[in-house]
Amino acid sequence: MVFKVVFLAHAPDGEPEKHRCVVETSRYKLFVVVVKSQDQAVEVCKSLVEQENIDSVILCPGFTHREVAEISEAVGEDVGVSVARGDGPSNRTSSKARQREGYAGKQTR
């Protein structure tokens, strides 16, 4: 049996059809996908859960609590949803880097 996980990240220029990869071992399969919008994030998660029987979703720190809840609702209660957030200093560092690179502001749905 293989444990299947998707790591999802936001980027202002993310194209989920283009910006993706799969890393796998005999017992672990990791899908990595970069999206531009929350609508894309929900669609990618729903699609991978249906097509690949994903066990867990890991979201980058850029996802808001509301977006995490929306994804959790979309994938259902049998799929774990986690957010890769650090402690206070780590979150500030990550936030500054995202702002510097143009990630700040309202994301396109």
Biopython code that builds the backbone (N, CA, C, O; Angstrom):
import numpy as np
from Bio.PDB.StructureBuilder import StructureBuilder

atoms = [
    (1, "MET", "N", (0.842, -1.175, 0.000)),
    (1, "MET", "CA", (0.000, 0.000, 0.000)),
    (1, "MET", "C", (0.890, 1.242, 0.000)),
    (1, "MET", "O", (1.912, 1.284, 0.684)),
    (2, "VAL", "N", (0.497, 2.236, -0.761)),
    (2, "VAL", "CA", (1.273, 3.467, -0.902)),
    (2, "VAL", "C", (0.545, 4.615, -0.220)),
    (2, "VAL", "O", (-0.652, 4.811, -0.431)),
    (3, "PHE", "N", (1.275, 5.379, 0.606)),
    (3, "PHE", "CA", (0.739, 6.592, 1.224)),
    (3, "PHE", "C", (0.875, 7.706, 0.205)),
    (3, "PHE", "O", (1.977, 7.984, -0.266)),
    (4, "LYS", "N", (-0.252, 8.358, -0.145)),
    (4, "LYS", "CA", (-0.250, 9.377, -1.192)),
    (4, "LYS", "C", (-0.571, 10.750, -0.612)),
    (4, "LYS", "O", (-1.559, 10.934, 0.099)),
    (5, "VAL", "N", (0.296, 11.707, -0.940)),
    (5, "VAL", "CA", (0.215, 13.063, -0.392)),
    (5, "VAL", "C", (0.335, 14.067, -1.530)),
    (5, "VAL", "O", (1.071, 13.844, -2.492)),
    (6, "VAL", "N", (-0.390, 15.169, -1.414)),
    (6, "VAL", "CA", (-0.184, 16.287, -2.334)),
    (6, "VAL", "C", (0.269, 17.488, -1.516)),
    (6, "VAL", "O", (-0.346, 17.835, -0.508)),
    (7, "PHE", "N", (1.354, 18.119, -1.964)),
    (7, "PHE", "CA", (1.806, 19.393, -1.402)),
    (7, "PHE", "C", (1.406, 20.467, -2.394)),
    (7, "PHE", "O", (1.765, 20.401, -3.570)),
    (8, "LEU", "N", (0.667, 21.452, -1.923)),
    (8, "LEU", "CA", (0.152, 22.501, -2.789)),
    (8, "LEU", "C", (0.720, 23.842, -2.354)),
    (8, "LEU", "O", (0.704, 24.179, -1.170)),
    (9, "ALA", "N", (1.223, 24.606, -3.320)),
    (9, "ALA", "CA", (1.788, 25.925, -3.041)),
    (9, "ALA", "C", (1.152, 26.963, -3.954)),
    (9, "ALA", "O", (0.780, 26.670, -5.091)),
    (10, "HIS", "N", (1.034, 28.187, -3.434)),
    (10, "HIS", "CA", (0.570, 29.329, -4.229)),
    (10, "HIS", "C", (1.774, 30.048, -4.819)),
    (10, "HIS", "O", (2.817, 30.153, -4.173)),
    (11, "ALA", "N", (1.635, 30.536, -6.032)),
    (11, "ALA", "CA", (2.611, 31.439, -6.643)),
    (11, "ALA", "C", (1.856, 32.329, -7.624)),
    (11, "ALA", "O", (0.931, 31.858, -8.287)),
    (12, "PRO", "N", (2.225, 33.592, -7.732)),
    (12, "PRO", "CA", (1.508, 34.501, -8.633)),
    (12, "PRO", "C", (1.501, 34.032, -10.085)),
    (12, "PRO", "O", (0.602, 34.387, -10.848)),
    (13, "ASP", "N", (2.493, 33.243, -10.467)),
    (13, "ASP", "CA", (2.571, 32.756, -11.849)),
    (13, "ASP", "C", (2.363, 31.243, -11.936)),
    (13, "ASP", "O", (2.761, 30.621, -12.921)),
    (14, "GLY", "N", (1.747, 30.653, -10.921)),
    (14, "GLY", "CA", (1.547, 29.208, -10.898)),
    (14, "GLY", "C", (0.585, 28.732, -11.979)),
    (14, "GLY", "O", (-0.474, 29.322, -12.194)),
    (15, "GLU", "N", (0.967, 27.671, -12.644)),
    (15, "GLU", "CA", (0.129, 27.016, -13.643)),
    (15, "GLU", "C", (0.092, 25.531, -13.292)),
    (15, "GLU", "O", (1.055, 24.813, -13.563)),
    (16, "PRO", "N", (-1.008, 25.056, -12.691)),
    (16, "PRO", "CA", (-1.031, 23.696, -12.178)),
    (16, "PRO", "C", (-0.781, 22.608, -13.219)),
    (16, "PRO", "O", (-0.262, 21.544, -12.882)),
    (17, "GLU", "N", (-1.137, 22.854, -14.459)),
    (17, "GLU", "CA", (-0.884, 21.847, -15.494)),
    (17, "GLU", "C", (0.606, 21.746, -15.821)),
    (17, "GLU", "O", (1.092, 20.692, -16.231)),
    (18, "LYS", "N", (1.318, 22.849, -15.634)),
    (18, "LYS", "CA", (2.733, 22.936, -15.989)),
    (18, "LYS", "C", (3.657, 22.770, -14.779)),
    (18, "LYS", "O", (4.689, 22.106, -14.871)),
    (19, "HIS", "N", (3.288, 23.366, -13.659)),
    (19, "HIS", "CA", (4.145, 23.392, -12.476)),
    (19, "HIS", "C", (3.742, 22.293, -11.496)),
    (19, "HIS", "O", (3.051, 22.537, -10.507)),
    (20, "ARG", "N", (4.189, 21.091, -11.797)),
    (20, "ARG", "CA", (3.879, 19.927, -10.967)),
    (20, "ARG", "C", (4.930, 18.854, -11.167)),
    (20, "ARG", "O", (5.609, 18.794, -12.192)),
    (21, "CYS", "N", (5.040, 18.013, -10.159)),
    (21, "CYS", "CA", (5.932, 16.867, -10.260)),
    (21, "CYS", "C", (5.448, 15.781, -9.308)),
    (21, "CYS", "O", (4.590, 16.021, -8.459)),
    (22, "VAL", "N", (6.002, 14.597, -9.458)),
    (22, "VAL", "CA", (5.682, 13.476, -8.590)),
    (22, "VAL", "C", (6.991, 12.851, -8.141)),
    (22, "VAL", "O", (7.883, 12.592, -8.949)),
    (23, "VAL", "N", (7.091, 12.615, -6.840)),
    (23, "VAL", "CA", (8.237, 11.928, -6.268)),
    (23, "VAL", "C", (7.684, 10.682, -5.593)),
    (23, "VAL", "O", (6.756, 10.765, -4.788)),
    (24, "GLU", "N", (8.257, 9.523, -5.921)),
    (24, "GLU", "CA", (7.698, 8.333, -5.301)),
    (24, "GLU", "C", (8.734, 7.279, -4.970)),
    (24, "GLU", "O", (9.769, 7.144, -5.622)),
    (25, "THR", "N", (8.401, 6.535, -3.921)),
    (25, "THR", "CA", (9.156, 5.351, -3.536)),
    (25, "THR", "C", (8.179, 4.186, -3.647)),
    (25, "THR", "O", (7.059, 4.347, -4.133)),
    (26, "SER", "N", (8.601, 3.041, -3.204)),
    (26, "SER", "CA", (7.691, 1.897, -3.278)),
    (26, "SER", "C", (6.519, 2.029, -2.296)),
    (26, "SER", "O", (5.526, 1.316, -2.436)),
    (27, "ARG", "N", (6.617, 2.938, -1.295)),
    (27, "ARG", "CA", (5.562, 3.054, -0.298)),
    (27, "ARG", "C", (5.062, 4.475, -0.059)),
    (27, "ARG", "O", (4.255, 4.710, 0.840)),
    (28, "TYR", "N", (5.544, 5.430, -0.871)),
    (28, "TYR", "CA", (5.172, 6.828, -0.689)),
    (28, "TYR", "C", (5.117, 7.507, -2.050)),
    (28, "TYR", "O", (6.004, 7.324, -2.884)),
    (29, "LYS", "N", (4.058, 8.298, -2.267)),
    (29, "LYS", "CA", (3.934, 9.035, -3.520)),
    (29, "LYS", "C", (3.544, 10.469, -3.179)),
    (29, "LYS", "O", (2.485, 10.723, -2.605)),
    (30, "LEU", "N", (4.427, 11.405, -3.548)),
    (30, "LEU", "CA", (4.232, 12.819, -3.257)),
    (30, "LEU", "C", (3.991, 13.582, -4.554)),
    (30, "LEU", "O", (4.830, 13.577, -5.455)),
    (31, "PHE", "N", (2.848, 14.231, -4.636)),
    (31, "PHE", "CA", (2.512, 15.104, -5.761)),
    (31, "PHE", "C", (2.779, 16.529, -5.299)),
    (31, "PHE", "O", (2.344, 16.915, -4.214)),
    (32, "VAL", "N", (3.478, 17.310, -6.095)),
    (32, "VAL", "CA", (3.731, 18.712, -5.790)),
    (32, "VAL", "C", (3.119, 19.533, -6.919)),
    (32, "VAL", "O", (3.419, 19.308, -8.092)),
    (33, "VAL", "N", (2.258, 20.487, -6.560)),
    (33, "VAL", "CA", (1.567, 21.294, -7.566)),
    (33, "VAL", "C", (1.585, 22.748, -7.118)),
    (33, "VAL", "O", (1.352, 23.041, -5.945)),
    (34, "VAL", "N", (1.862, 23.663, -8.048)),
    (34, "VAL", "CA", (1.839, 25.098, -7.772)),
    (34, "VAL", "C", (0.644, 25.708, -8.492)),
    (34, "VAL", "O", (0.470, 25.526, -9.697)),
    (35, "VAL", "N", (-0.177, 26.436, -7.735)),
    (35, "VAL", "CA", (-1.384, 27.053, -8.267)),
    (35, "VAL", "C", (-1.317, 28.567, -8.106)),
    (35, "VAL", "O", (-0.552, 29.086, -7.293)),
    (36, "LYS", "N", (-2.126, 29.260, -8.888)),
    (36, "LYS", "CA", (-2.192, 30.716, -8.790)),
    (36, "LYS", "C", (-3.349, 31.172, -7.907)),
    (36, "LYS", "O", (-3.266, 32.219, -7.265)),
    (37, "SER", "N", (-4.420, 30.396, -7.871)),
    (37, "SER", "CA", (-5.633, 30.848, -7.196)),
    (37, "SER", "C", (-6.226, 29.769, -6.296)),
    (37, "SER", "O", (-5.875, 28.592, -6.388)),
    (38, "GLN", "N", (-7.119, 30.195, -5.439)),
    (38, "GLN", "CA", (-7.816, 29.261, -4.559)),
    (38, "GLN", "C", (-8.713, 28.330, -5.367)),
    (38, "GLN", "O", (-8.816, 27.147, -5.044)),
    (39, "ASP", "N", (-9.359, 28.837, -6.401)),
    (39, "ASP", "CA", (-10.193, 27.969, -7.232)),
    (39, "ASP", "C", (-9.364, 26.842, -7.837)),
    (39, "ASP", "O", (-9.805, 25.694, -7.879)),
    (40, "GLN", "N", (-8.160, 27.176, -8.308)),
    (40, "GLN", "CA", (-7.271, 26.136, -8.844)),
    (40, "GLN", "C", (-6.883, 25.150, -7.748)),
    (40, "GLN", "O", (-6.841, 23.943, -7.985)),
    (41, "ALA", "N", (-6.600, 25.654, -6.557)),
    (41, "ALA", "CA", (-6.204, 24.789, -5.444)),
    (41, "ALA", "C", (-7.298, 23.780, -5.125)),
    (41, "ALA", "O", (-7.023, 22.591, -4.967)),
    (42, "VAL", "N", (-8.522, 24.246, -5.031)),
    (42, "VAL", "CA", (-9.648, 23.353, -4.737)),
    (42, "VAL", "C", (-9.804, 22.322, -5.852)),
    (42, "VAL", "O", (-9.980, 21.134, -5.581)),
    (43, "GLU", "N", (-9.740, 22.765, -7.085)),
    (43, "GLU", "CA", (-9.918, 21.845, -8.217)),
    (43, "GLU", "C", (-8.814, 20.795, -8.263)),
    (43, "GLU", "O", (-9.096, 19.616, -8.480)),
    (44, "VAL", "N", (-7.566, 21.203, -8.063)),
    (44, "VAL", "CA", (-6.451, 20.258, -8.071)),
    (44, "VAL", "C", (-6.623, 19.223, -6.965)),
    (44, "VAL", "O", (-6.441, 18.027, -7.193)),
    (45, "CYS", "N", (-6.972, 19.681, -5.781)),
    (45, "CYS", "CA", (-7.146, 18.752, -4.652)),
    (45, "CYS", "C", (-8.276, 17.772, -4.924)),
    (45, "CYS", "O", (-8.107, 16.567, -4.743)),
    (46, "LYS", "N", (-9.420, 18.273, -5.355)),
    (46, "LYS", "CA", (-10.552, 17.391, -5.640)),
    (46, "LYS", "C", (-10.191, 16.373, -6.706)),
    (46, "LYS", "O", (-10.504, 15.190, -6.574)),
    (47, "SER", "N", (-9.537, 16.829, -7.758)),
    (47, "SER", "CA", (-9.156, 15.951, -8.856)),
    (47, "SER", "C", (-8.181, 14.863, -8.411)),
    (47, "SER", "O", (-8.359, 13.693, -8.750)),
    (48, "LEU", "N", (-7.155, 15.243, -7.657)),
    (48, "LEU", "CA", (-6.175, 14.257, -7.207)),
    (48, "LEU", "C", (-6.771, 13.271, -6.206)),
    (48, "LEU", "O", (-6.413, 12.094, -6.210)),
    (49, "VAL", "N", (-7.666, 13.735, -5.359)),
    (49, "VAL", "CA", (-8.332, 12.818, -4.429)),
    (49, "VAL", "C", (-9.138, 11.789, -5.212)),
    (49, "VAL", "O", (-9.103, 10.601, -4.892)),
    (50, "GLU", "N", (-9.856, 12.231, -6.225)),
    (50, "GLU", "CA", (-10.672, 11.322, -7.032)),
    (50, "GLU", "C", (-9.814, 10.384, -7.881)),
    (50, "GLU", "O", (-10.094, 9.187, -7.946)),
    (51, "GLN", "N", (-8.789, 10.902, -8.523)),
    (51, "GLN", "CA", (-7.994, 10.114, -9.472)),
    (51, "GLN", "C", (-6.901, 9.289, -8.812)),
    (51, "GLN", "O", (-6.573, 8.206, -9.297)),
    (52, "GLU", "N", (-6.326, 9.780, -7.708)),
    (52, "GLU", "CA", (-5.153, 9.139, -7.114)),
    (52, "GLU", "C", (-5.384, 8.613, -5.694)),
    (52, "GLU", "O", (-4.479, 8.049, -5.079)),
    (53, "ASN", "N", (-6.596, 8.802, -5.184)),
    (53, "ASN", "CA", (-6.893, 8.365, -3.808)),
    (53, "ASN", "C", (-5.906, 8.964, -2.798)),
    (53, "ASN", "O", (-5.291, 8.241, -2.013)),
    (54, "ILE", "N", (-5.768, 10.270, -2.830)),
    (54, "ILE", "CA", (-4.857, 10.983, -1.935)),
    (54, "ILE", "C", (-5.278, 10.767, -0.482)),
    (54, "ILE", "O", (-6.464, 10.810, -0.153)),
    (55, "ASP", "N", (-4.287, 10.536, 0.381)),
    (55, "ASP", "CA", (-4.535, 10.358, 1.806)),
    (55, "ASP", "C", (-4.408, 11.658, 2.587)),
    (55, "ASP", "O", (-5.074, 11.846, 3.605)),
    (56, "SER", "N", (-3.547, 12.560, 2.106)),
    (56, "SER", "CA", (-3.247, 13.765, 2.861)),
    (56, "SER", "C", (-2.898, 14.916, 1.938)),
    (56, "SER", "O", (-2.271, 14.726, 0.896)),
    (57, "VAL", "N", (-3.314, 16.122, 2.333)),
    (57, "VAL", "CA", (-2.996, 17.353, 1.608)),
    (57, "VAL", "C", (-2.163, 18.216, 2.552)),
    (57, "VAL", "O", (-2.537, 18.420, 3.707)),
    (58, "ILE", "N", (-1.039, 18.721, 2.059)),
    (58, "ILE", "CA", (-0.210, 19.657, 2.817)),
    (58, "ILE", "C", (-0.190, 20.973, 2.044)),
    (58, "ILE", "O", (0.119, 20.994, 0.853)),
    (59, "LEU", "N", (-0.516, 22.056, 2.718)),
    (59, "LEU", "CA", (-0.611, 23.366, 2.080)),
    (59, "LEU", "C", (0.526, 24.262, 2.532)),
    (59, "LEU", "O", (0.962, 24.193, 3.682)),
    (60, "CYS", "N", (1.008, 25.106, 1.623)),
    (60, "CYS", "CA", (2.081, 26.047, 1.955)),
    (60, "CYS", "C", (1.557, 27.101, 2.928)),
    (60, "CYS", "O", (0.344, 27.230, 3.095)),
    (61, "PRO", "N", (2.445, 27.856, 3.571)),
    (61, "PRO", "CA", (2.025, 28.850, 4.563)),
    (61, "PRO", "C", (1.138, 29.959, 4.010)),
    (61, "PRO", "O", (0.478, 30.653, 4.783)),
    (62, "GLY", "N", (1.108, 30.142, 2.700)),
    (62, "GLY", "CA", (0.324, 31.223, 2.105)),
    (62, "GLY", "C", (-1.175, 31.010, 2.132)),
    (62, "GLY", "O", (-1.923, 31.946, 1.845)),
    (63, "PHE", "N", (-1.646, 29.818, 2.466)),
    (63, "PHE", "CA", (-3.087, 29.562, 2.521)),
    (63, "PHE", "C", (-3.675, 30.135, 3.808)),
    (63, "PHE", "O", (-3.121, 29.947, 4.891)),
    (64, "THR", "N", (-4.790, 30.828, 3.681)),
    (64, "THR", "CA", (-5.468, 31.386, 4.845)),
    (64, "THR", "C", (-6.288, 30.296, 5.536)),
    (64, "THR", "O", (-6.509, 29.222, 4.976)),
    (65, "HIS", "N", (-6.731, 30.584, 6.748)),
    (65, "HIS", "CA", (-7.572, 29.627, 7.471)),
    (65, "HIS", "C", (-8.840, 29.320, 6.677)),
    (65, "HIS", "O", (-9.267, 28.167, 6.612)),
    (66, "ARG", "N", (-9.431, 30.325, 6.087)),
    (66, "ARG", "CA", (-10.652, 30.138, 5.290)),
    (66, "ARG", "C", (-10.376, 29.247, 4.083)),
    (66, "ARG", "O", (-11.182, 28.374, 3.762)),
    (67, "GLU", "N", (-9.250, 29.460, 3.415)),
    (67, "GLU", "CA", (-8.899, 28.629, 2.254)),
    (67, "GLU", "C", (-8.632, 27.182, 2.666)),
    (67, "GLU", "O", (-9.010, 26.247, 1.959)),
    (68, "VAL", "N", (-7.980, 27.006, 3.812)),
    (68, "VAL", "CA", (-7.733, 25.654, 4.328)),
    (68, "VAL", "C", (-9.066, 24.955, 4.585)),
    (68, "VAL", "O", (-9.240, 23.790, 4.229)),
    (69, "ALA", "N", (-10.004, 25.668, 5.202)),
    (69, "ALA", "CA", (-11.318, 25.098, 5.487)),
    (69, "ALA", "C", (-12.044, 24.718, 4.205)),
    (69, "ALA", "O", (-12.689, 23.671, 4.145)),
    (70, "GLU", "N", (-11.944, 25.554, 3.182)),
    (70, "GLU", "CA", (-12.605, 25.274, 1.900)),
    (70, "GLU", "C", (-12.012, 24.018, 1.257)),
    (70, "GLU", "O", (-12.746, 23.192, 0.714)),
    (71, "ILE", "N", (-10.709, 23.879, 1.317)),
    (71, "ILE", "CA", (-10.063, 22.694, 0.756)),
    (71, "ILE", "C", (-10.446, 21.457, 1.558)),
    (71, "ILE", "O", (-10.722, 20.403, 0.985)),
    (72, "SER", "N", (-10.464, 21.580, 2.869)),
    (72, "SER", "CA", (-10.850, 20.466, 3.722)),
    (72, "SER", "C", (-12.265, 19.992, 3.391)),
    (72, "SER", "O", (-12.521, 18.791, 3.303)),
    (73, "GLU", "N", (-13.163, 20.925, 3.213)),
    (73, "GLU", "CA", (-14.538, 20.595, 2.835)),
    (73, "GLU", "C", (-14.580, 19.911, 1.466)),
    (73, "GLU", "O", (-15.325, 18.951, 1.269)),
    (74, "ALA", "N", (-13.785, 20.404, 0.532)),
    (74, "ALA", "CA", (-13.797, 19.865, -0.834)),
    (74, "ALA", "C", (-13.265, 18.435, -0.916)),
    (74, "ALA", "O", (-13.763, 17.638, -1.711)),
    (75, "VAL", "N", (-12.260, 18.102, -0.105)),
    (75, "VAL", "CA", (-11.652, 16.766, -0.210)),
    (75, "VAL", "C", (-12.349, 15.733, 0.662)),
    (75, "VAL", "O", (-12.196, 14.532, 0.442)),
    (76, "GLY", "N", (-13.109, 16.185, 1.645)),
    (76, "GLY", "CA", (-13.868, 15.261, 2.473)),
    (76, "GLY", "C", (-13.130, 14.832, 3.734)),
    (76, "GLY", "O", (-11.933, 15.076, 3.891)),
    (77, "GLU", "N", (-13.866, 14.195, 4.616)),
    (77, "GLU", "CA", (-13.333, 13.878, 5.943)),
    (77, "GLU", "C", (-12.333, 12.730, 5.955)),
    (77, "GLU", "O", (-11.659, 12.523, 6.964)),
    (78, "ASP", "N", (-12.216, 11.987, 4.874)),
    (78, "ASP", "CA", (-11.262, 10.876, 4.834)),
    (78, "ASP", "C", (-9.864, 11.292, 4.385)),
    (78, "ASP", "O", (-8.966, 10.455, 4.291)),
    (79, "VAL", "N", (-9.677, 12.590, 4.108)),
    (79, "VAL", "CA", (-8.383, 13.102, 3.669)),
    (79, "VAL", "C", (-7.889, 14.115, 4.698)),
    (79, "VAL", "O", (-8.596, 15.069, 5.022)),
    (80, "GLY", "N", (-6.680, 13.907, 5.210)),
    (80, "GLY", "CA", (-6.099, 14.849, 6.158)),
    (80, "GLY", "C", (-5.645, 16.111, 5.449)),
    (80, "GLY", "O", (-5.127, 16.049, 4.334)),
    (81, "VAL", "N", (-5.833, 17.249, 6.084)),
    (81, "VAL", "CA", (-5.377, 18.530, 5.524)),
    (81, "VAL", "C", (-4.516, 19.218, 6.582)),
    (81, "VAL", "O", (-4.963, 19.444, 7.706)),
    (82, "SER", "N", (-3.280, 19.547, 6.211)),
    (82, "SER", "CA", (-2.331, 20.203, 7.104)),
    (82, "SER", "C", (-1.768, 21.441, 6.422)),
    (82, "SER", "O", (-1.812, 21.569, 5.199)),
    (83, "VAL", "N", (-1.237, 22.354, 7.237)),
    (83, "VAL", "CA", (-0.601, 23.555, 6.708)),
    (83, "VAL", "C", (0.834, 23.590, 7.206)),
    (83, "VAL", "O", (1.091, 23.367, 8.390)),
    (84, "ALA", "N", (1.767, 23.868, 6.308)),
    (84, "ALA", "CA", (3.190, 23.920, 6.653)),
    (84, "ALA", "C", (3.520, 25.309, 7.185)),
    (84, "ALA", "O", (4.027, 26.163, 6.458)),
    (85, "ARG", "N", (3.226, 25.521, 8.461)),
    (85, "ARG", "CA", (3.521, 26.806, 9.097)),
    (85, "ARG", "C", (4.585, 26.574, 10.165)),
    (85, "ARG", "O", (4.648, 25.505, 10.772)),
    (86, "GLY", "N", (5.398, 27.564, 10.381)),
    (86, "GLY", "CA", (6.435, 27.468, 11.399)),
    (86, "GLY", "C", (6.058, 28.238, 12.644)),
    (86, "GLY", "O", (4.896, 28.593, 12.841)),
    (87, "ASP", "N", (7.033, 28.492, 13.472)),
    (87, "ASP", "CA", (6.816, 29.298, 14.663)),
    (87, "ASP", "C", (6.735, 30.776, 14.254)),
    (87, "ASP", "O", (6.833, 31.094, 13.069)),
    (88, "GLY", "N", (6.559, 31.663, 15.212)),
    (88, "GLY", "CA", (6.408, 33.093, 14.921)),
    (88, "GLY", "C", (7.513, 33.668, 14.053)),
    (88, "GLY", "O", (7.214, 34.262, 13.017)),
    (89, "PRO", "N", (8.796, 33.517, 14.436)),
    (89, "PRO", "CA", (9.880, 34.064, 13.604)),
    (89, "PRO", "C", (9.910, 33.450, 12.191)),
    (89, "PRO", "O", (10.167, 34.151, 11.213)),
    (90, "SER", "N", (9.653, 32.169, 12.096)),
    (90, "SER", "CA", (9.655, 31.518, 10.777)),
    (90, "SER", "C", (8.546, 32.064, 9.893)),
    (90, "SER", "O", (8.749, 32.300, 8.703)),
    (91, "ASN", "N", (7.370, 32.264, 10.481)),
    (91, "ASN", "CA", (6.248, 32.804, 9.712)),
    (91, "ASN", "C", (6.531, 34.222, 9.235)),
    (91, "ASN", "O", (6.182, 34.579, 8.110)),
    (92, "ARG", "N", (7.163, 35.034, 10.083)),
    (92, "ARG", "CA", (7.504, 36.407, 9.669)),
    (92, "ARG", "C", (8.507, 36.392, 8.521)),
    (92, "ARG", "O", (8.377, 37.158, 7.566)),
    (93, "THR", "N", (9.498, 35.528, 8.618)),
    (93, "THR", "CA", (10.509, 35.418, 7.552)),
    (93, "THR", "C", (9.858, 34.992, 6.245)),
    (93, "THR", "O", (10.120, 35.574, 5.193)),
    (94, "SER", "N", (9.009, 33.975, 6.318)),
    (94, "SER", "CA", (8.315, 33.485, 5.130)),
    (94, "SER", "C", (7.409, 34.559, 4.542)),
    (94, "SER", "O", (7.352, 34.733, 3.324)),
    (95, "SER", "N", (6.701, 35.280, 5.409)),
    (95, "SER", "CA", (5.804, 36.341, 4.958)),
    (95, "SER", "C", (6.569, 37.446, 4.238)),
    (95, "SER", "O", (6.129, 37.928, 3.194)),
    (96, "LYS", "N", (7.713, 37.849, 4.790)),
    (96, "LYS", "CA", (8.537, 38.883, 4.151)),
    (96, "LYS", "C", (9.011, 38.428, 2.774)),
    (96, "LYS", "O", (8.998, 39.207, 1.820)),
    (97, "ALA", "N", (9.426, 37.178, 2.671)),
    (97, "ALA", "CA", (9.905, 36.650, 1.381)),
    (97, "ALA", "C", (8.771, 36.625, 0.361)),
    (97, "ALA", "O", (8.979, 36.968, -0.803)),
    (98, "ARG", "N", (7.567, 36.220, 0.790)),
    (98, "ARG", "CA", (6.428, 36.183, -0.132)),
    (98, "ARG", "C", (6.072, 37.593, -0.586)),
    (98, "ARG", "O", (5.778, 37.809, -1.761)),
    (99, "GLN", "N", (6.095, 38.556, 0.336)),
    (99, "GLN", "CA", (5.807, 39.941, -0.031)),
    (99, "GLN", "C", (6.838, 40.468, -1.015)),
    (99, "GLN", "O", (6.490, 41.104, -2.009)),
    (100, "ARG", "N", (8.112, 40.200, -0.733)),
    (100, "ARG", "CA", (9.201, 40.646, -1.603)),
    (100, "ARG", "C", (9.017, 40.129, -3.029)),
    (100, "ARG", "O", (9.340, 40.827, -3.991)),
    (101, "GLU", "N", (8.506, 38.923, -3.164)),
    (101, "GLU", "CA", (8.360, 38.296, -4.480)),
    (101, "GLU", "C", (6.991, 38.512, -5.108)),
    (101, "GLU", "O", (6.682, 37.908, -6.136)),
    (102, "GLY", "N", (6.164, 39.367, -4.503)),
    (102, "GLY", "CA", (4.888, 39.719, -5.122)),
    (102, "GLY", "C", (3.732, 38.801, -4.783)),
    (102, "GLY", "O", (2.724, 38.805, -5.490)),
    (103, "TYR", "N", (3.844, 38.009, -3.720)),
    (103, "TYR", "CA", (2.758, 37.111, -3.337)),
    (103, "TYR", "C", (1.700, 37.824, -2.505)),
    (103, "TYR", "O", (0.593, 37.307, -2.353)),
    (104, "ALA", "N", (2.011, 38.988, -1.967)),
    (104, "ALA", "CA", (1.095, 39.675, -1.062)),
    (104, "ALA", "C", (-0.107, 40.195, -1.824)),
    (104, "ALA", "O", (-0.068, 40.372, -3.041)),
    (105, "GLY", "N", (-1.170, 40.435, -1.085)),
    (105, "GLY", "CA", (-2.373, 40.987, -1.672)),
    (105, "GLY", "C", (-3.406, 39.917, -1.941)),
    (105, "GLY", "O", (-3.157, 38.725, -1.764)),
    (106, "LYS", "N", (-4.548, 40.359, -2.366)),
    (106, "LYS", "CA", (-5.684, 39.466, -2.628)),
    (106, "LYS", "C", (-5.353, 38.565, -3.807)),
    (106, "LYS", "O", (-4.945, 39.034, -4.869)),
    (107, "GLN", "N", (-5.534, 37.281, -3.606)),
    (107, "GLN", "CA", (-5.274, 36.326, -4.687)),
    (107, "GLN", "C", (-6.502, 36.213, -5.575)),
    (107, "GLN", "O", (-7.637, 36.381, -5.128)),
    (108, "THR", "N", (-6.248, 35.928, -6.825)),
    (108, "THR", "CA", (-7.325, 35.739, -7.794)),
    (108, "THR", "C", (-8.036, 34.435, -7.516)),
    (108, "THR", "O", (-7.384, 33.406, -7.339)),
    (109, "ARG", "N", (-9.342, 34.450, -7.473)),
    (109, "ARG", "CA", (-10.119, 33.223, -7.299)),
    (109, "ARG", "C", (-10.218, 32.606, -8.630)),
    (109, "ARG", "O", (-10.828, 31.546, -8.775)),
]
sb = StructureBuilder()
sb.init_structure("model")
sb.init_model(0)
sb.init_chain("A")
sb.init_seg("    ")
for serial, (resi, resn, name, xyz) in enumerate(atoms, 1):
    if name == "N":
        sb.init_residue(resn, " ", resi, " ")
    sb.init_atom(name, np.array(xyz, "f"), 0.0, 1.0, " ", f" {name:<3s}", serial, name[0])
structure = sb.get_structure()
